[in-house]
């Protein structure tokens, strides 16, 4: 996907609960690209405009798996706190 497609995908997939701003997305994409987590290529979009398309690399998939586990650990910890320590 290109950046604008990503913005719309996140919005749609989250039922409008997550709204990414371009000013946050594009610097994040550039950081991920510089870390080797994304490959990017310029191409022409469906609307005939030049757009940078991103693809997750194998290293990016490994980084995503680590981040997902970290997020799940965080969610579990918050659930425990919200339940007064009784969440399993």
Jmol script that loads the backbone (N, CA, C; Angstrom):
load data "model"
ATOM      1  N   UNK A   1       0.838  -1.190   0.000  1.00  0.00           N
ATOM      2  CA  UNK A   1       0.000   0.000   0.000  1.00  0.00           C
ATOM      3  C   UNK A   1       0.879   1.248   0.000  1.00  0.00           C
ATOM      4  N   UNK A   2       0.316   2.319  -0.469  1.00  0.00           N
ATOM      5  CA  UNK A   2       0.991   3.597  -0.308  1.00  0.00           C
ATOM      6  C   UNK A   2       0.424   4.280   0.931  1.00  0.00           C
ATOM      7  N   UNK A   3       1.061   5.354   1.353  1.00  0.00           N
ATOM      8  CA  UNK A   3       0.727   5.998   2.613  1.00  0.00           C
ATOM      9  C   UNK A   3      -0.739   6.353   2.777  1.00  0.00           C
ATOM     10  N   UNK A   4      -1.337   6.957   1.767  1.00  0.00           N
ATOM     11  CA  UNK A   4      -2.744   7.359   1.878  1.00  0.00           C
ATOM     12  C   UNK A   4      -3.646   6.141   2.027  1.00  0.00           C
ATOM     13  N   UNK A   5      -3.310   5.046   1.317  1.00  0.00           N
ATOM     14  CA  UNK A   5      -4.076   3.806   1.467  1.00  0.00           C
ATOM     15  C   UNK A   5      -3.970   3.290   2.907  1.00  0.00           C
ATOM     16  N   UNK A   6      -2.772   3.398   3.484  1.00  0.00           N
ATOM     17  CA  UNK A   6      -2.581   2.962   4.868  1.00  0.00           C
ATOM     18  C   UNK A   6      -3.446   3.763   5.834  1.00  0.00           C
ATOM     19  N   UNK A   7      -3.480   5.079   5.642  1.00  0.00           N
ATOM     20  CA  UNK A   7      -4.331   5.923   6.499  1.00  0.00           C
ATOM     21  C   UNK A   7      -5.779   5.454   6.453  1.00  0.00           C
ATOM     22  N   UNK A   8      -6.272   5.235   5.262  1.00  0.00           N
ATOM     23  CA  UNK A   8      -7.662   4.805   5.101  1.00  0.00           C
ATOM     24  C   UNK A   8      -7.890   3.397   5.622  1.00  0.00           C
ATOM     25  N   UNK A   9      -6.927   2.498   5.417  1.00  0.00           N
ATOM     26  CA  UNK A   9      -7.050   1.122   5.885  1.00  0.00           C
ATOM     27  C   UNK A   9      -7.158   1.079   7.411  1.00  0.00           C
ATOM     28  N   UNK A  10      -6.298   1.819   8.092  1.00  0.00           N
ATOM     29  CA  UNK A  10      -6.339   1.848   9.556  1.00  0.00           C
ATOM     30  C   UNK A  10      -7.673   2.413  10.038  1.00  0.00           C
ATOM     31  N   UNK A  11      -8.104   3.482   9.434  1.00  0.00           N
ATOM     32  CA  UNK A  11      -9.388   4.094   9.815  1.00  0.00           C
ATOM     33  C   UNK A  11     -10.532   3.100   9.631  1.00  0.00           C
ATOM     34  N   UNK A  12     -10.589   2.468   8.478  1.00  0.00           N
ATOM     35  CA  UNK A  12     -11.668   1.527   8.170  1.00  0.00           C
ATOM     36  C   UNK A  12     -11.580   0.291   9.064  1.00  0.00           C
ATOM     37  N   UNK A  13     -10.390  -0.294   9.208  1.00  0.00           N
ATOM     38  CA  UNK A  13     -10.204  -1.522   9.975  1.00  0.00           C
ATOM     39  C   UNK A  13     -10.523  -1.326  11.452  1.00  0.00           C
ATOM     40  N   UNK A  14     -10.290  -0.130  11.959  1.00  0.00           N
ATOM     41  CA  UNK A  14     -10.556   0.151  13.381  1.00  0.00           C
ATOM     42  C   UNK A  14     -11.961   0.714  13.608  1.00  0.00           C
ATOM     43  N   UNK A  15     -12.814   0.615  12.611  1.00  0.00           N
ATOM     44  CA  UNK A  15     -14.170   1.177  12.711  1.00  0.00           C
ATOM     45  C   UNK A  15     -14.135   2.644  13.117  1.00  0.00           C
ATOM     46  N   UNK A  16     -13.230   3.382  12.497  1.00  0.00           N
ATOM     47  CA  UNK A  16     -13.096   4.829  12.712  1.00  0.00           C
ATOM     48  C   UNK A  16     -12.579   5.192  14.109  1.00  0.00           C
ATOM     49  N   UNK A  17     -12.045   4.227  14.853  1.00  0.00           N
ATOM     50  CA  UNK A  17     -11.549   4.502  16.200  1.00  0.00           C
ATOM     51  C   UNK A  17     -10.113   5.004  16.192  1.00  0.00           C
ATOM     52  N   UNK A  18      -9.331   4.618  15.198  1.00  0.00           N
ATOM     53  CA  UNK A  18      -7.945   5.076  15.079  1.00  0.00           C
ATOM     54  C   UNK A  18      -7.822   5.952  13.836  1.00  0.00           C
ATOM     55  N   UNK A  19      -7.510   7.191  14.051  1.00  0.00           N
ATOM     56  CA  UNK A  19      -7.343   8.138  12.949  1.00  0.00           C
ATOM     57  C   UNK A  19      -5.888   8.603  12.962  1.00  0.00           C
ATOM     58  N   UNK A  20      -5.125   8.138  11.980  1.00  0.00           N
ATOM     59  CA  UNK A  20      -3.728   8.545  11.872  1.00  0.00           C
ATOM     60  C   UNK A  20      -3.625   9.840  11.087  1.00  0.00           C
ATOM     61  N   UNK A  21      -2.769  10.697  11.544  1.00  0.00           N
ATOM     62  CA  UNK A  21      -2.494  11.945  10.824  1.00  0.00           C
ATOM     63  C   UNK A  21      -1.301  11.716   9.905  1.00  0.00           C
ATOM     64  N   UNK A  22      -1.325  12.366   8.752  1.00  0.00           N
ATOM     65  CA  UNK A  22      -0.206  12.239   7.816  1.00  0.00           C
ATOM     66  C   UNK A  22       1.113  12.638   8.472  1.00  0.00           C
ATOM     67  N   UNK A  23       1.066  13.649   9.328  1.00  0.00           N
ATOM     68  CA  UNK A  23       2.268  14.124  10.004  1.00  0.00           C
ATOM     69  C   UNK A  23       2.867  13.112  10.955  1.00  0.00           C
ATOM     70  N   UNK A  24       2.092  12.121  11.361  1.00  0.00           N
ATOM     71  CA  UNK A  24       2.602  11.042  12.213  1.00  0.00           C
ATOM     72  C   UNK A  24       2.978   9.825  11.370  1.00  0.00           C
ATOM     73  N   UNK A  25       2.176   9.531  10.356  1.00  0.00           N
ATOM     74  CA  UNK A  25       2.390   8.323   9.559  1.00  0.00           C
ATOM     75  C   UNK A  25       3.679   8.377   8.753  1.00  0.00           C
ATOM     76  N   UNK A  26       3.880   9.437   8.000  1.00  0.00           N
ATOM     77  CA  UNK A  26       5.015   9.448   7.079  1.00  0.00           C
ATOM     78  C   UNK A  26       6.368   9.419   7.789  1.00  0.00           C
ATOM     79  N   UNK A  27       6.566  10.144   8.878  1.00  0.00           N
ATOM     80  CA  UNK A  27       7.840   9.983   9.603  1.00  0.00           C
ATOM     81  C   UNK A  27       8.022   8.552  10.127  1.00  0.00           C
ATOM     82  N   UNK A  28       6.928   7.924  10.570  1.00  0.00           N
ATOM     83  CA  UNK A  28       7.020   6.541  11.054  1.00  0.00           C
ATOM     84  C   UNK A  28       7.397   5.599   9.908  1.00  0.00           C
ATOM     85  N   UNK A  29       6.801   5.784   8.741  1.00  0.00           N
ATOM     86  CA  UNK A  29       7.153   4.952   7.586  1.00  0.00           C
ATOM     87  C   UNK A  29       8.627   5.124   7.216  1.00  0.00           C
ATOM     88  N   UNK A  30       9.114   6.348   7.265  1.00  0.00           N
ATOM     89  CA  UNK A  30      10.522   6.604   6.934  1.00  0.00           C
ATOM     90  C   UNK A  30      11.449   5.943   7.952  1.00  0.00           C
ATOM     91  N   UNK A  31      11.076   6.014   9.242  1.00  0.00           N
ATOM     92  CA  UNK A  31      11.887   5.349  10.285  1.00  0.00           C
ATOM     93  C   UNK A  31      11.903   3.840  10.067  1.00  0.00           C
ATOM     94  N   UNK A  32      10.750   3.260   9.779  1.00  0.00           N
ATOM     95  CA  UNK A  32      10.685   1.815   9.561  1.00  0.00           C
ATOM     96  C   UNK A  32      11.476   1.408   8.326  1.00  0.00           C
ATOM     97  N   UNK A  33      11.440   2.243   7.310  1.00  0.00           N
ATOM     98  CA  UNK A  33      12.223   1.967   6.099  1.00  0.00           C
ATOM     99  C   UNK A  33      13.716   2.030   6.415  1.00  0.00           C
ATOM    100  N   UNK A  34      14.140   3.037   7.174  1.00  0.00           N
ATOM    101  CA  UNK A  34      15.565   3.171   7.490  1.00  0.00           C
ATOM    102  C   UNK A  34      16.055   2.039   8.399  1.00  0.00           C
ATOM    103  N   UNK A  35      15.161   1.454   9.182  1.00  0.00           N
ATOM    104  CA  UNK A  35      15.518   0.318  10.044  1.00  0.00           C
ATOM    105  C   UNK A  35      15.499  -1.016   9.299  1.00  0.00           C
ATOM    106  N   UNK A  36      15.066  -0.985   8.046  1.00  0.00           N
ATOM    107  CA  UNK A  36      15.010  -2.205   7.255  1.00  0.00           C
ATOM    108  C   UNK A  36      13.742  -3.003   7.458  1.00  0.00           C
ATOM    109  N   UNK A  37      12.737  -2.395   8.080  1.00  0.00           N
ATOM    110  CA  UNK A  37      11.480  -3.088   8.333  1.00  0.00           C
ATOM    111  C   UNK A  37      10.533  -2.996   7.150  1.00  0.00           C
ATOM    112  N   UNK A  38      10.751  -2.019   6.275  1.00  0.00           N
ATOM    113  CA  UNK A  38       9.923  -1.824   5.082  1.00  0.00           C
ATOM    114  C   UNK A  38      10.815  -1.660   3.864  1.00  0.00           C
ATOM    115  N   UNK A  39      10.331  -2.156   2.731  1.00  0.00           N
ATOM    116  CA  UNK A  39      10.897  -1.825   1.425  1.00  0.00           C
ATOM    117  C   UNK A  39       9.918  -0.843   0.797  1.00  0.00           C
ATOM    118  N   UNK A  40      10.430   0.088   0.021  1.00  0.00           N
ATOM    119  CA  UNK A  40       9.558   1.064  -0.625  1.00  0.00           C
ATOM    120  C   UNK A  40       9.963   1.248  -2.079  1.00  0.00           C
ATOM    121  N   UNK A  41       8.964   1.407  -2.915  1.00  0.00           N
ATOM    122  CA  UNK A  41       9.194   1.650  -4.344  1.00  0.00           C
ATOM    123  C   UNK A  41       8.186   2.675  -4.835  1.00  0.00           C
ATOM    124  N   UNK A  42       8.659   3.533  -5.721  1.00  0.00           N
ATOM    125  CA  UNK A  42       7.781   4.520  -6.337  1.00  0.00           C
ATOM    126  C   UNK A  42       7.052   3.863  -7.501  1.00  0.00           C
ATOM    127  N   UNK A  43       5.765   4.177  -7.635  1.00  0.00           N
ATOM    128  CA  UNK A  43       4.947   3.679  -8.736  1.00  0.00           C
ATOM    129  C   UNK A  43       3.797   4.655  -8.942  1.00  0.00           C
ATOM    130  N   UNK A  44       2.973   4.354  -9.915  1.00  0.00           N
ATOM    131  CA  UNK A  44       1.807   5.182 -10.217  1.00  0.00           C
ATOM    132  C   UNK A  44       0.583   4.568  -9.536  1.00  0.00           C
ATOM    133  N   UNK A  45      -0.143   5.387  -8.796  1.00  0.00           N
ATOM    134  CA  UNK A  45      -1.331   4.921  -8.075  1.00  0.00           C
ATOM    135  C   UNK A  45      -2.490   4.702  -9.040  1.00  0.00           C
ATOM    136  N   UNK A  46      -3.582   4.148  -8.500  1.00  0.00           N
ATOM    137  CA  UNK A  46      -4.789   3.941  -9.299  1.00  0.00           C
ATOM    138  C   UNK A  46      -5.347   5.251  -9.839  1.00  0.00           C
ATOM    139  N   UNK A  47      -5.033   6.344  -9.159  1.00  0.00           N
ATOM    140  CA  UNK A  47      -5.519   7.662  -9.588  1.00  0.00           C
ATOM    141  C   UNK A  47      -4.544   8.359 -10.522  1.00  0.00           C
ATOM    142  N   UNK A  48      -3.511   7.643 -10.959  1.00  0.00           N
ATOM    143  CA  UNK A  48      -2.565   8.191 -11.914  1.00  0.00           C
ATOM    144  C   UNK A  48      -1.499   9.089 -11.309  1.00  0.00           C
ATOM    145  N   UNK A  49      -1.376   9.061  -9.999  1.00  0.00           N
ATOM    146  CA  UNK A  49      -0.372   9.891  -9.325  1.00  0.00           C
ATOM    147  C   UNK A  49       0.812   9.040  -8.890  1.00  0.00           C
ATOM    148  N   UNK A  50       1.943   9.677  -8.803  1.00  0.00           N
ATOM    149  CA  UNK A  50       3.146   9.013  -8.319  1.00  0.00           C
ATOM    150  C   UNK A  50       3.004   8.806  -6.809  1.00  0.00           C
ATOM    151  N   UNK A  51       3.251   7.570  -6.349  1.00  0.00           N
ATOM    152  CA  UNK A  51       3.095   7.254  -4.927  1.00  0.00           C
ATOM    153  C   UNK A  51       4.177   6.265  -4.509  1.00  0.00           C
ATOM    154  N   UNK A  52       4.560   6.347  -3.261  1.00  0.00           N
ATOM    155  CA  UNK A  52       5.550   5.428  -2.714  1.00  0.00           C
ATOM    156  C   UNK A  52       4.806   4.270  -2.055  1.00  0.00           C
ATOM    157  N   UNK A  53       5.066   3.064  -2.541  1.00  0.00           N
ATOM    158  CA  UNK A  53       4.412   1.863  -2.046  1.00  0.00           C
ATOM    159  C   UNK A  53       5.339   1.134  -1.080  1.00  0.00           C
ATOM    160  N   UNK A  54       4.764   0.670   0.022  1.00  0.00           N
ATOM    161  CA  UNK A  54       5.541   0.031   1.081  1.00  0.00           C
ATOM    162  C   UNK A  54       5.193  -1.450   1.186  1.00  0.00           C
ATOM    163  N   UNK A  55       6.224  -2.235   1.539  1.00  0.00           N
ATOM    164  CA  UNK A  55       6.056  -3.673   1.751  1.00  0.00           C
ATOM    165  C   UNK A  55       6.872  -4.050   2.980  1.00  0.00           C
ATOM    166  N   UNK A  56       6.302  -4.869   3.846  1.00  0.00           N
ATOM    167  CA  UNK A  56       6.995  -5.299   5.062  1.00  0.00           C
ATOM    168  C   UNK A  56       8.064  -6.323   4.685  1.00  0.00           C
ATOM    169  N   UNK A  57       9.261  -6.145   5.234  1.00  0.00           N
ATOM    170  CA  UNK A  57      10.364  -7.068   4.996  1.00  0.00           C
ATOM    171  C   UNK A  57      10.317  -8.203   6.024  1.00  0.00           C
ATOM    172  N   UNK A  58      11.100  -9.261   5.825  1.00  0.00           N
ATOM    173  CA  UNK A  58      11.174 -10.312   6.850  1.00  0.00           C
ATOM    174  C   UNK A  58      11.606  -9.756   8.215  1.00  0.00           C
ATOM    175  N   UNK A  59      12.578  -8.840   8.238  1.00  0.00           N
ATOM    176  CA  UNK A  59      12.978  -8.223   9.508  1.00  0.00           C
ATOM    177  C   UNK A  59      11.827  -7.409  10.093  1.00  0.00           C
ATOM    178  N   UNK A  60      11.036  -6.780   9.244  1.00  0.00           N
ATOM    179  CA  UNK A  60       9.872  -6.034   9.701  1.00  0.00           C
ATOM    180  C   UNK A  60       8.828  -6.950  10.320  1.00  0.00           C
ATOM    181  N   UNK A  61       8.667  -8.140   9.748  1.00  0.00           N
ATOM    182  CA  UNK A  61       7.716  -9.105  10.317  1.00  0.00           C
ATOM    183  C   UNK A  61       8.183  -9.574  11.699  1.00  0.00           C
ATOM    184  N   UNK A  62       9.484  -9.757  11.856  1.00  0.00           N
ATOM    185  CA  UNK A  62      10.017 -10.144  13.171  1.00  0.00           C
ATOM    186  C   UNK A  62       9.810  -9.009  14.177  1.00  0.00           C
ATOM    187  N   UNK A  63      10.073  -7.773  13.751  1.00  0.00           N
ATOM    188  CA  UNK A  63       9.868  -6.620  14.638  1.00  0.00           C
ATOM    189  C   UNK A  63       8.395  -6.496  15.014  1.00  0.00           C
ATOM    190  N   UNK A  64       7.504  -6.742  14.068  1.00  0.00           N
ATOM    191  CA  UNK A  64       6.068  -6.691  14.335  1.00  0.00           C
ATOM    192  C   UNK A  64       5.678  -7.749  15.361  1.00  0.00           C
ATOM    193  N   UNK A  65       6.205  -8.957  15.223  1.00  0.00           N
ATOM    194  CA  UNK A  65       5.878 -10.022  16.175  1.00  0.00           C
ATOM    195  C   UNK A  65       6.319  -9.632  17.587  1.00  0.00           C
ATOM    196  N   UNK A  66       7.514  -9.026  17.701  1.00  0.00           N
ATOM    197  CA  UNK A  66       7.995  -8.572  19.013  1.00  0.00           C
ATOM    198  C   UNK A  66       7.087  -7.478  19.564  1.00  0.00           C
ATOM    199  N   UNK A  67       6.697  -6.544  18.719  1.00  0.00           N
ATOM    200  CA  UNK A  67       5.838  -5.441  19.156  1.00  0.00           C
ATOM    201  C   UNK A  67       4.461  -5.961  19.555  1.00  0.00           C
ATOM    202  N   UNK A  68       3.938  -6.924  18.820  1.00  0.00           N
ATOM    203  CA  UNK A  68       2.631  -7.482  19.161  1.00  0.00           C
ATOM    204  C   UNK A  68       2.673  -8.143  20.538  1.00  0.00           C
ATOM    205  N   UNK A  69       3.731  -8.897  20.813  1.00  0.00           N
ATOM    206  CA  UNK A  69       3.846  -9.550  22.112  1.00  0.00           C
ATOM    207  C   UNK A  69       3.960  -8.511  23.219  1.00  0.00           C
ATOM    208  N   UNK A  70       4.758  -7.479  22.985  1.00  0.00           N
ATOM    209  CA  UNK A  70       4.889  -6.410  23.966  1.00  0.00           C
ATOM    210  C   UNK A  70       3.554  -5.721  24.221  1.00  0.00           C
ATOM    211  N   UNK A  71       2.794  -5.504  23.176  1.00  0.00           N
ATOM    212  CA  UNK A  71       1.492  -4.855  23.318  1.00  0.00           C
ATOM    213  C   UNK A  71       0.537  -5.747  24.107  1.00  0.00           C
ATOM    214  N   UNK A  72       0.522  -7.045  23.802  1.00  0.00           N
ATOM    215  CA  UNK A  72      -0.365  -7.966  24.522  1.00  0.00           C
ATOM    216  C   UNK A  72       0.012  -8.032  26.004  1.00  0.00           C
ATOM    217  N   UNK A  73       1.300  -8.007  26.303  1.00  0.00           N
ATOM    218  CA  UNK A  73       1.745  -7.982  27.701  1.00  0.00           C
ATOM    219  C   UNK A  73       1.251  -6.707  28.387  1.00  0.00           C
ATOM    220  N   UNK A  74       1.331  -5.599  27.693  1.00  0.00           N
ATOM    221  CA  UNK A  74       0.879  -4.311  28.233  1.00  0.00           C
ATOM    222  C   UNK A  74      -0.630  -4.325  28.481  1.00  0.00           C
ATOM    223  N   UNK A  75      -1.391  -4.808  27.507  1.00  0.00           N
ATOM    224  CA  UNK A  75      -2.845  -4.877  27.645  1.00  0.00           C
ATOM    225  C   UNK A  75      -3.217  -5.752  28.839  1.00  0.00           C
ATOM    226  N   UNK A  76      -2.537  -6.869  28.991  1.00  0.00           N
ATOM    227  CA  UNK A  76      -2.804  -7.762  30.123  1.00  0.00           C
ATOM    228  C   UNK A  76      -2.524  -7.056  31.445  1.00  0.00           C
ATOM    229  N   UNK A  77      -1.411  -6.334  31.515  1.00  0.00           N
ATOM    230  CA  UNK A  77      -1.059  -5.615  32.742  1.00  0.00           C
ATOM    231  C   UNK A  77      -2.105  -4.559  33.072  1.00  0.00           C
ATOM    232  N   UNK A  78      -2.558  -3.819  32.073  1.00  0.00           N
ATOM    233  CA  UNK A  78      -3.582  -2.795  32.314  1.00  0.00           C
ATOM    234  C   UNK A  78      -4.892  -3.459  32.757  1.00  0.00           C
ATOM    235  N   UNK A  79      -5.247  -4.576  32.148  1.00  0.00           N
ATOM    236  CA  UNK A  79      -6.466  -5.295  32.545  1.00  0.00           C
ATOM    237  C   UNK A  79      -6.375  -5.724  34.006  1.00  0.00           C
ATOM    238  N   UNK A  80      -5.197  -6.178  34.425  1.00  0.00           N
ATOM    239  CA  UNK A  80      -5.019  -6.570  35.819  1.00  0.00           C
ATOM    240  C   UNK A  80      -5.227  -5.378  36.763  1.00  0.00           C
ATOM    241  N   UNK A  81      -4.670  -4.250  36.402  1.00  0.00           N
ATOM    242  CA  UNK A  81      -4.823  -3.056  37.221  1.00  0.00           C
ATOM    243  C   UNK A  81      -6.290  -2.614  37.263  1.00  0.00           C
ATOM    244  N   UNK A  82      -6.940  -2.607  36.116  1.00  0.00           N
ATOM    245  CA  UNK A  82      -8.343  -2.181  36.047  1.00  0.00           C
ATOM    246  C   UNK A  82      -9.252  -3.123  36.834  1.00  0.00           C
ATOM    247  N   UNK A  83      -8.876  -4.378  36.915  1.00  0.00           N
ATOM    248  CA  UNK A  83      -9.683  -5.364  37.655  1.00  0.00           C
ATOM    249  C   UNK A  83      -9.266  -5.445  39.114  1.00  0.00           C
ATOM    250  N   UNK A  84      -8.381  -4.573  39.528  1.00  0.00           N
ATOM    251  CA  UNK A  84      -7.943  -4.586  40.915  1.00  0.00           C
ATOM    252  C   UNK A  84      -7.025  -5.739  41.237  1.00  0.00           C
ATOM    253  N   UNK A  85      -6.353  -6.250  40.207  1.00  0.00           N
ATOM    254  CA  UNK A  85      -5.397  -7.334  40.420  1.00  0.00           C
ATOM    255  C   UNK A  85      -5.983  -8.714  40.261  1.00  0.00           C
ATOM    256  N   UNK A  86      -7.255  -8.818  39.851  1.00  0.00           N
ATOM    257  CA  UNK A  86      -7.881 -10.141  39.780  1.00  0.00           C
ATOM    258  C   UNK A  86      -7.986 -10.691  38.356  1.00  0.00           C
ATOM    259  N   UNK A  87      -7.428  -9.983  37.352  1.00  0.00           N
ATOM    260  CA  UNK A  87      -7.500 -10.488  35.973  1.00  0.00           C
ATOM    261  C   UNK A  87      -6.575 -11.686  35.815  1.00  0.00           C
ATOM    262  N   UNK A  88      -7.001 -12.670  35.021  1.00  0.00           N
ATOM    263  CA  UNK A  88      -6.160 -13.857  34.837  1.00  0.00           C
ATOM    264  C   UNK A  88      -5.453 -13.839  33.511  1.00  0.00           C
TER     265      UNK A  88
END
end "model"
wireframe off; spacefill off
backbone 0.3
color backbone group
